[in-house]
Amino acid sequence: MADMRMFVASLCQQNESEKYPHAEGFEADIPIYDGDFLRALTSDQMAVVKAEWVQCWQHGAGIFVVRKLFDQIATVDAATQVFYDLLHEQNQVQHNLADHFAAAGANSRIWNCLEKMAVHNAKVFIDYYKNPLLADICTAWLGPEYQLTSQVNLVHPGGAAQQPHRDYHLGFTTDEQVQKYPLHVQVMSAMLTLQGAVAHIDMPIESGPTLLLPYSQRYEHGYGLYRNPEFKAYFAEHAVQVPLDKGDGMFFNPALMHGAGANTSVDVERMANLLQISSAFGKPMESIDQQRMQLACYDELDTAQLSCNELAAIATALSDSYPFSSNMDRDSAGEGLRPLSGRDVLLQAVGESWTLSQFQQALKDMNWHKASH
C-alpha cells in the first residue's frame, strides 16, 4: 500500500551529475542535453548516451530535456500550422471533451493527432517525424519497434494546472483498480511507455510548462498515491518547472509525478505535441476477433449457471479486456478516467440479461466510439 512517509524518503538523492557526462547542464537535478551536440555523435557514442538516458529514467531524476530537438524551426512551425488547421476543423462541430486531468475549457486537445496530421498534410508529417534524434530517444527506452501516438495540447491563458498524476497505463485507473494489479506489474507498466513533449512555442514559466517531481518514478507504490490529498499538497510545494524554447523536447518515465502547469500569462497560447510512445511488446502474438467469440458464446453464457469467479474468468477469455486503444474524440472517459472495454460490455450485458441483438448493437456502438474515423 502507498505510504506518504516512504514516498518522501524515496525522493532523497545525492548530486548525480557525474552520471551524465554528455549533458550540457542541469536544472533542478534534471539533465539538459544539446540537440546539435547529440546529432554530431557517432552510433557508438550515441549508445553511451542512451545508457545515460535509461539511468536517468529508471533511477535518476526520471526526466531530461533536449534543447533543439528539432534543428529546423520551420519544420516545427509547419506542424504548428497543421495543428491549428485541425483545431479549426474540430471546432466546426460541437466538441466538449475534456482532458483526463484538467477541466473542460482550460485547454484544447487534438486526440490521435498522429493519424490526423498524416492524412491532413503528408509532407509536413514526414518532415516532422523523420527526425533521427527523436527516434534515438524512443529506442533508448523501448527498442526499435516502438509505436508512436500524439495528442496536441493547447492551454489557453488563464488555464488552471492539471491535477498531479502518473500516466498510462495505470495512471488512467482508480485506486481500487490499481490494487488489482500485482506490484511487479505496476512497476513493469512504466517500462512499456515513454512520455514526451515537444514545445511548439517558447514556454516561459508563466505559460505553465509541465510541473515535475524529480525522482518520484522510483516509488513503486506511486500509482496508488497520487490522488492522496497529502501527496497533492507535497507536490504543490516541491514540484519544479523547466522553461522550454520552441523545438525543445522533454522526455520522462510515465511513472514520474507530473502535471501541466497553470498558464498565468496574458497572451501565451501554450502548445505542446504530447508524445506517448509504446512498446511493441504490448501486442499479442495472434490476431483474434474477440467480438466474434463473444457473439458466438453469448446465448450460452446468458443461460449458464456460473459463479462470479467463473463468469469473470470466461469473460476475460472471450474479451479484449483493456479499454484502450481508444478514439478520445468519441470515447469519453468516465469517472474512472478510462472508457468501457469489451469485457465490461459483456459483463454488463450478462448482468442485465440483454438480448443477443441488444448486445450486438452495444458492440457496434463501442466499435464506433473506438474507431479512428
RAGI-V328414 format. One record per residue. N is the residue number from 1. SS is DSSP state (hx for helix, st for strand, lp for the rest). OMEGA is omega in degrees with one decimal (999 if undefined). D_CENTER is the distance of its C-alpha to the mean C-alpha in Angstrom with 1 decimal. Layout:
n = (N;N)
ss = (SS;SS)
omega = (OMEGA;OMEGA)
d_center = (D_CENTER;D_CENTER)
This chain:
n = (1;2;3;4;5;6;7;8;9;10;11;12;13;14;15;16;17;18;19;20;21;22;23;24;25;26;27;28;29;30;31;32;33;34;35;36;37;38;39;40;41;42;43;44;45;46;47;48;49;50;51;52;53;54;55;56;57;58;59;60;61;62;63;64;65;66;67;68;69;70;71;72;73;74;75;76;77;78;79;80;81;82;83;84;85;86;87;88;89;90;91;92;93;94;95;96;97;98;99;100;101;102;103;104;105;106;107;108;109;110;111;112;113;114;115;116;117;118;119;120;121;122;123;124;125;126;127;128;129;130;131;132;133;134;135;136;137;138;139;140;141;142;143;144;145;146;147;148;149;150;151;152;153;154;155;156;157;158;159;160;161;162;163;164;165;166;167;168;169;170;171;172;173;174;175;176;177;178;179;180;181;182;183;184;185;186;187;188;189;190;191;192;193;194;195;196;197;198;199;200;201;202;203;204;205;206;207;208;209;210;211;212;213;214;215;216;217;218;219;220;221;222;223;224;225;226;227;228;229;230;231;232;233;234;235;236;237;238;239;240;241;242;243;244;245;246;247;248;249;250;251;252;253;254;255;256;257;258;259;260;261;262;263;264;265;266;267;268;269;270;271;272;273;274;275;276;277;278;279;280;281;282;283;284;285;286;287;288;289;290;291;292;293;294;295;296;297;298;299;300;301;302;303;304;305;306;307;308;309;310;311;312;313;314;315;316;317;318;319;320;321;322;323;324;325;326;327;328;329;330;331;332;333;334;335;336;337;338;339;340;341;342;343;344;345;346;347;348;349;350;351;352;353;354;355;356;357;358;359;360;361;362;363;364;365;366;367;368;369;370;371;372;373)
ss = (lp;lp;lp;hx;hx;hx;hx;hx;hx;hx;lp;lp;lp;lp;lp;lp;hx;hx;hx;lp;lp;lp;lp;lp;st;st;st;lp;lp;st;st;st;st;st;hx;hx;hx;hx;hx;lp;lp;lp;hx;hx;hx;hx;hx;hx;hx;hx;hx;hx;hx;hx;hx;hx;hx;hx;lp;lp;lp;lp;st;st;st;st;st;lp;lp;lp;lp;lp;hx;hx;hx;hx;hx;hx;hx;hx;hx;hx;hx;hx;hx;hx;hx;hx;hx;hx;hx;lp;lp;lp;lp;lp;lp;lp;lp;lp;lp;lp;lp;lp;lp;lp;st;st;st;st;lp;lp;hx;hx;hx;hx;hx;hx;hx;hx;lp;hx;hx;hx;hx;hx;hx;hx;hx;lp;lp;hx;hx;hx;hx;hx;hx;hx;hx;hx;hx;hx;lp;lp;lp;lp;st;st;st;st;st;st;st;st;st;lp;lp;lp;lp;lp;lp;lp;lp;lp;st;lp;lp;lp;lp;hx;hx;hx;lp;lp;hx;hx;hx;hx;hx;lp;lp;lp;hx;hx;hx;hx;hx;hx;hx;lp;lp;lp;st;st;st;st;st;st;st;lp;lp;lp;st;lp;hx;hx;hx;lp;lp;lp;st;st;lp;lp;lp;hx;hx;hx;lp;lp;lp;hx;hx;hx;lp;lp;lp;lp;hx;hx;hx;hx;hx;hx;hx;hx;hx;hx;lp;st;lp;lp;lp;st;lp;lp;lp;lp;st;st;st;st;st;lp;lp;lp;lp;st;st;lp;lp;lp;lp;lp;lp;lp;lp;lp;lp;st;st;st;st;st;st;st;st;st;lp;hx;hx;hx;lp;lp;lp;lp;lp;lp;lp;hx;hx;hx;hx;hx;hx;hx;hx;hx;hx;hx;hx;hx;hx;lp;lp;lp;lp;hx;hx;hx;hx;hx;hx;hx;hx;hx;hx;hx;lp;lp;lp;lp;lp;lp;lp;lp;lp;lp;lp;lp;lp;lp;lp;lp;lp;lp;lp;lp;lp;lp;lp;hx;hx;hx;hx;hx;hx;hx;hx;hx;hx;lp;lp;lp;lp;hx;hx;hx;hx;hx;hx;hx;hx;hx;hx;hx;hx;hx;hx;hx;lp;lp;lp)
omega = (-179.8;-177.5;-174.3;-179.0;178.7;178.3;-179.2;178.9;-178.2;-178.6;-177.2;-179.2;174.2;176.8;-174.6;-174.2;-178.1;179.8;-176.7;-174.6;-179.1;176.7;179.0;179.7;-177.7;170.4;-177.9;-179.3;-179.1;179.2;178.0;-179.2;177.8;-176.8;179.6;177.0;-177.4;-178.9;-178.0;-176.1;170.0;179.3;178.2;178.1;178.2;177.9;178.0;178.9;178.1;176.8;174.1;-178.1;179.1;175.9;-179.9;-177.1;-172.1;-172.0;-177.2;-176.3;177.9;-174.7;169.6;-178.6;172.8;173.0;-179.8;172.5;172.9;-177.6;178.2;-179.2;177.6;177.4;178.1;-179.6;178.9;177.2;178.5;178.7;175.5;180.0;177.8;176.2;-179.7;176.8;179.0;177.8;-179.0;-176.5;177.0;175.6;178.6;-172.5;-174.2;179.9;-178.3;170.9;177.0;-171.6;178.9;-178.5;176.6;178.8;179.6;-176.6;173.1;-177.3;165.0;176.9;-177.7;-179.0;179.7;-178.7;-177.6;-180.0;-179.2;-179.1;-176.0;-177.0;-175.0;-177.6;179.5;178.1;-178.1;179.3;-175.8;-171.9;175.5;-174.8;-178.7;-179.9;174.7;178.6;178.3;-179.6;-179.8;-176.6;179.8;-177.1;-168.1;-175.7;-166.6;-171.7;-178.6;177.9;179.8;159.7;-173.8;176.3;-179.2;179.3;177.2;-178.1;-174.3;174.0;-176.5;179.7;-178.0;177.9;170.9;167.8;176.9;-174.4;162.3;-173.7;-179.4;11.7;-169.1;173.4;-178.9;179.1;173.2;176.7;179.6;179.2;178.5;-175.8;178.3;179.1;176.3;-175.9;-178.6;176.2;176.5;178.9;-178.4;-175.8;-177.7;180.0;-176.9;175.0;174.2;179.6;177.6;175.1;176.0;179.8;178.3;167.0;170.4;-175.5;172.2;-175.9;-176.7;177.4;174.0;174.7;-170.0;171.1;-172.2;174.1;-176.8;178.0;-174.4;177.6;-175.3;-178.3;-170.2;-176.1;-170.5;179.6;176.6;-174.2;-161.2;175.5;-179.1;-179.9;178.8;176.9;-179.0;178.4;178.7;179.8;-178.8;-177.5;-169.3;-178.7;-179.3;177.0;176.0;176.6;-178.7;171.7;177.8;179.9;175.3;176.0;178.1;-175.7;-175.8;173.4;-178.0;177.7;176.8;176.5;-174.8;175.4;177.8;-179.3;177.4;176.2;-178.6;180.0;178.2;-169.8;-179.3;173.1;-172.1;-178.2;175.2;170.7;-177.1;-177.6;171.4;-175.2;-171.6;177.2;173.3;-175.0;176.6;-177.4;179.6;-176.9;-177.5;172.2;-175.3;177.0;-176.7;-179.3;174.7;177.7;-179.6;-179.0;180.0;-175.3;-168.2;-178.2;178.7;177.9;-174.1;-178.1;-178.9;176.5;-174.3;171.4;177.8;-179.4;179.1;178.8;179.0;-178.0;-177.0;177.1;178.3;-180.0;-176.4;-161.6;160.8;-166.5;-178.7;-169.0;177.4;11.5;-171.4;172.8;-173.6;170.9;-176.1;-167.4;-173.7;-178.4;175.4;-177.8;-179.5;175.1;178.5;-178.1;-179.5;172.7;174.7;177.3;178.7;-178.4;178.8;-179.4;177.1;-179.5;179.2;-178.4;-177.6;175.9;175.9;169.4;178.8;-179.5;175.9;179.7;179.5;178.5;178.3;177.0;176.6;178.1;179.3;178.3;178.4;-179.3;-176.1;-177.7;-175.1;178.9;999)
d_center = (23.8;22.0;24.6;24.3;27.1;25.7;22.3;24.2;26.3;23.4;22.5;26.0;26.2;28.8;28.7;27.1;27.8;30.0;27.0;25.6;28.8;27.0;25.2;27.2;26.7;24.6;23.4;23.0;22.9;20.0;21.3;21.7;22.4;24.5;23.3;27.0;27.9;25.1;26.2;29.7;29.1;30.5;28.5;30.0;29.2;25.5;25.4;26.5;23.8;21.1;22.6;22.4;18.6;18.2;20.5;18.5;15.1;16.9;20.0;20.1;18.3;14.9;14.2;16.4;17.1;18.8;21.4;22.3;19.5;21.1;24.9;25.8;24.9;26.4;23.6;21.1;23.5;23.9;20.2;20.2;23.2;21.5;18.7;21.5;23.3;20.5;20.2;23.9;24.0;21.5;23.6;26.7;25.7;25.0;21.3;20.4;16.9;15.1;11.8;10.4;11.7;14.3;17.6;18.5;20.2;18.7;16.5;16.3;13.3;13.6;11.5;11.9;13.3;13.7;16.3;17.8;18.3;20.0;22.3;23.1;24.1;24.1;25.7;23.2;20.4;22.3;23.3;19.7;18.0;21.2;20.4;21.5;20.1;16.5;17.3;18.9;15.9;13.8;16.8;17.4;14.7;14.4;17.8;19.1;17.8;14.1;12.4;10.7;8.7;8.9;8.7;11.5;12.1;15.8;16.9;20.6;23.3;23.6;20.1;19.4;16.8;13.8;14.4;13.4;10.8;8.7;5.2;4.9;7.7;10.3;8.7;9.3;12.9;16.1;18.0;20.5;18.1;16.7;20.4;20.9;18.9;21.1;20.2;20.0;17.4;15.2;15.8;15.3;11.9;10.6;12.5;11.0;7.7;7.6;5.7;8.3;10.1;13.5;16.0;18.1;20.6;22.1;20.3;22.9;22.3;23.7;21.0;18.4;16.2;13.4;15.1;14.7;16.5;17.5;18.2;16.5;14.4;17.9;18.7;18.4;18.6;15.9;13.9;17.2;18.0;15.6;17.4;20.7;22.7;24.1;20.8;19.8;23.2;22.8;19.4;21.2;24.0;22.5;19.2;19.6;18.7;19.2;20.6;19.5;21.7;21.0;19.8;18.4;15.0;13.1;11.2;10.2;9.9;6.9;10.1;11.3;12.3;11.4;11.5;12.6;16.3;19.2;20.6;24.3;25.6;28.2;27.1;23.9;21.3;18.3;16.2;13.2;11.5;7.7;7.1;4.7;7.9;9.1;12.5;15.5;16.6;14.5;17.2;20.6;23.9;25.4;24.7;25.7;26.4;25.7;26.8;30.1;30.6;29.8;32.4;34.9;34.8;34.3;38.0;38.7;35.9;37.2;40.6;39.9;40.6;37.5;36.6;33.2;32.2;33.6;31.8;28.4;29.1;30.3;27.5;25.0;27.2;27.4;23.8;20.3;19.2;15.4;14.4;11.7;11.7;12.6;14.0;12.6;15.8;17.9;16.2;15.7;14.4;17.3;17.9;15.8;12.6;12.6;15.3;18.2;18.4;21.5;22.8;22.4;24.5;27.0;27.6;28.1;30.5;32.5;32.6;33.8;36.1;34.9;37.0;35.8;35.7;33.6;31.1;31.1;30.5;27.6;26.0;26.8;25.1;21.9;22.0;22.5;19.5;17.2;19.0;17.6;21.0)
